[in-house]
Amino acid sequence: MRGAFAAPVVLLVAGLFGAATANVGDSCSTAADCGAGQWCFDCEPEFAGSSCVRSAAANPFQLANNSLPFNKYAYLTTHNSFAIVGEPSHTGVPRITFDNQEDTVTDQLKNGVRALMLDTYDFKGDVWLCHSNGGKCNDFTAFEPALDTFKEIEAFLGANPSEIVTLILEDYVHAPNGLTNVFKASGLMKYWFPVSKMPQNGKDWPLVSEMVAGNERLLVFTSIRSKQATEGIAYQWNFMVENNYGDDGMDAGKCSNRAESAPLNDKTKSLVLVNYFPSVPVKITACLQHSKSLTDMVNTCYGTSGNRWANFLAVDYYKRSDGGGAFQATDLLNGRLLCGCQDIKACSGGSGVVCSS
Ligand SMILES: *[C@@H]1O[C@H](CO)[C@@H](O)[C@H](O)[C@H]1NC(C)=O
């Protein structure tokens, strides 16, 4: 119990130090009430009222180091990163399709998202990002030209020379060199990590420090097998195993491969991707899913992947949680991968997080 004059003292301290004193879980009315790497969010219907929750991932390259192979780290991944609430129509036709995220790709990257799932289509003689079906983009399912998003990624990589970004393309582009042309126009080719350096037969990836030194900091995977030979764009499932997506990937206690992927325990693929989002994106349930069941699924998939922790963790509405959500799950993965702890912050020691492996 606080003394009678404690409240004014707290207010004074809060006034002096502002947001720096806010912790995850503190009540808030705007993000300005919260600390760095937090936002103010109401996880209704689980809780009434808004509180400060995490909005940024811990950086394992900084908290530990970047001297391990690329596949020894976990990367927070946004599903349909481009399908953003409130994105204005770029076709002149109002959009009638689902959204999956709530802030720009630039902000996603700034918040520590390091892998983006993008759906690429032939559209208007160009390549567009659309949330469509049947492999065809329409005016009412189009979000924006891929070039615009690629330029955001290029700007991030330029401004952050120690970071690596992975693109996982659900690819419907059939125009010859359609994607290659957009990658060239965006300026991203200078960061391209070549397929020839991607490991076969379950070998480790190059060290992150080497990838950074060589400035080969953009990994691109396509869902179209033939493009690995024709355009030098890696066929995703040559290098990665992946669980079911949508509702099939959300059954508690189950984690098995999607049809295109080898079984999760196939260790000839060095990267593991875990999807955790429903078939139809729903904002209201995302908070609870990220706060409660996500960690269980991460643990389940570890088991079915032949005791391998996921490298990519893909979610909708990635910032929604009651506290740590997808960020904490990523910290867990990095903790496990890097030092066997339940949180990356425990690896370096001294941060007050106890390693209870
Ligand atoms: C980098 O961090 C990992 C995980 O904490 C540790 O095992 C390794 O020894 C570190 N390497 C260097 C060169 O510091």
The ligand as an ORCA input file, in Angstrom:
! r2SCAN-3c Opt
* xyz 0 1
  C      28.146    -15.494    -29.635
  O      27.010    -15.773    -28.841
  C      26.782    -17.152    -28.634
  C      25.458    -17.276    -27.894
  O      25.425    -16.502    -26.738
  C      27.954    -17.761    -27.895
  O      27.731    -19.134    -27.719
  C      29.224    -17.525    -28.687
  O      30.329    -17.995    -27.941
  C      29.392    -16.063    -28.989
  N      30.535    -15.894    -29.873
  C      31.413    -14.903    -29.714
  C      32.521    -14.866    -30.715
  O      31.322    -14.092    -28.827
*
